[in-house]
Structure formats: C-alpha cells, structure tokens
Amino acid sequence: MPTQVYFCAEHKEFDVSVPFSEDVPQTAECQMKEKSGRVCCEISKHILKTPAGVKFKRTWNEQANEARRDPYTQAKTAFENSYNEAKDDGMNPVKPTEKQLQAAAKKIGAGK
C-alpha cells in the first residue's frame, strides 16, 4: 500500500497509507498524540516527496547474461556460488579477496 506524506504545523511530517483503489486526499487529519494524550487532528496538507531509496533487482536472466559476457563477473559469480555452497554445508569459508577475483578474471579472459 503506498504511503503518502502530509505536513502538520506542530508535528511536522507524518505518513498515511492510502490503498491504490482510492484517490490521494489533498488533506488529512494529523494522528500524532500530544503530551496531554489527545490526538492532534489538525488538518494537514499533502506534500510530494521523492521515494526514500529504490533498489532495482535484476532478474536472474539479466545476471546470467552479464556473467557470460564479463570475465570479472564470471569469476565473482563462481566465487560467490562456491562460498555460499560451503556456508550452506555448515563450513566456515573465507571470502575471496579482490586480488583473487582479479587473478581468476584474468585467467577466464585469457581462455576466451
């Protein structure tokens, strides 16, 4: 459910969840509690803000295609897979260093 941001003069910004099926109200009552324990209820204006942070996750197909093209990505993927498999098997593997990744990528690149 999308979160909309409203601005109360006393309590500053607050969030309200609005279902996709409803229009975004231009005003909302502030639901923040005051020190006395009562709810503020001040009519607050809707404000537009950029999303906090959006992380785009690539599909497995995009990742696989990149791994086939780039020797460094191939080496990194191979090391990550073996590291994760060892960890899943209950072992305590050591993560590969950048130097090891570079050396493996160089070998993969030379083999093409």
C-alpha positions in Angstrom: 0.0 0.0 0.0 1.5 3.4 -1.0 2.4 5.8 1.7 1.5 9.5 1.4 3.2 12.3 3.3 1.4 15.1 5.0 2.6 18.2 6.9 1.3 19.3 10.3 2.5 22.7 11.5 3.0 21.3 15.0 4.2 17.7 14.4 5.9 18.2 11.0 5.7 15.3 8.5 3.6 12.2 9.0 2.7 9.3 6.8 -0.7 7.9 5.8 -1.2 4.7 3.9 -3.7 5.0 1.1 -4.9 2.0 -1.0 -4.3 2.0 -4.7 -8.1 1.9 -5.2 -8.6 5.3 -3.6 -7.6 8.8 -4.7 -4.9 10.5 -2.7 -6.6 13.0 -0.4 -5.2 16.5 -0.5 -5.6 16.9 3.3 -5.6 14.5 6.2 -6.0 14.9 10.0 -2.8 14.6 11.9 -2.9 11.5 14.1 0.1 12.3 16.3 -0.5 12.2 20.0 0.2 15.3 22.0 1.8 15.3 25.5 -1.7 15.5 27.0 -2.5 12.2 25.3 -5.1 13.6 22.9 -4.8 13.2 19.2 -3.8 16.5 17.3 -6.4 16.2 14.5 -5.0 19.3 12.7 -6.0 19.4 9.0 -2.7 18.9 7.2 -1.7 19.3 3.5 -0.5 16.5 1.3 3.2 17.1 0.2 5.1 15.4 -2.6 8.4 13.8 -1.7 10.7 11.6 -3.7 10.9 7.9 -2.6 13.5 7.1 0.1 15.5 4.7 -1.9 14.7 2.4 -4.7 16.8 -0.6 -5.3 16.3 -2.3 -8.7 16.9 -6.0 -8.6 17.9 -7.5 -11.8 16.3 -10.8 -13.0 18.3 -14.0 -12.9 18.3 -13.9 -16.7 20.0 -10.4 -16.8 22.5 -11.6 -14.2 23.2 -14.8 -16.2 23.7 -12.8 -19.4 26.1 -10.4 -17.7 28.1 -13.3 -16.2 28.6 -14.8 -19.6 30.0 -11.6 -21.1 32.3 -10.3 -18.5 35.3 -12.3 -17.1 35.3 -10.4 -13.8 31.6 -11.1 -13.3 32.1 -14.7 -14.1 34.9 -15.0 -11.6 32.9 -13.1 -8.9 29.8 -15.3 -9.5 31.8 -18.5 -9.3 33.5 -17.4 -6.1 30.2 -16.3 -4.6 28.5 -19.6 -5.5 31.2 -21.7 -4.0 31.3 -19.5 -0.9 27.6 -19.8 -0.4 27.5 -23.5 -1.0 30.3 -24.1 1.6 28.4 -21.9 4.0 25.2 -23.8 3.4 27.1 -27.0 4.1 28.0 -25.7 7.6 31.6 -24.8 6.8 33.2 -21.5 7.6 34.7 -20.4 4.3 36.9 -17.4 3.8 35.6 -14.8 1.4 37.9 -14.3 -1.7 39.9 -11.2 -1.9 39.8 -8.7 -4.7 43.3 -9.8 -5.8 42.0 -13.4 -6.1 39.0 -12.2 -8.1 41.2 -10.2 -10.5 43.5 -13.2 -11.0 40.6 -15.5 -11.7 39.1 -13.0 -14.1 42.4 -12.7 -15.9 42.6 -16.5 -16.4 39.0 -16.6 -17.6 39.7 -13.7 -20.1 42.8 -15.4 -21.4 40.8 -18.6 -22.1 38.4 -16.9 -24.5 
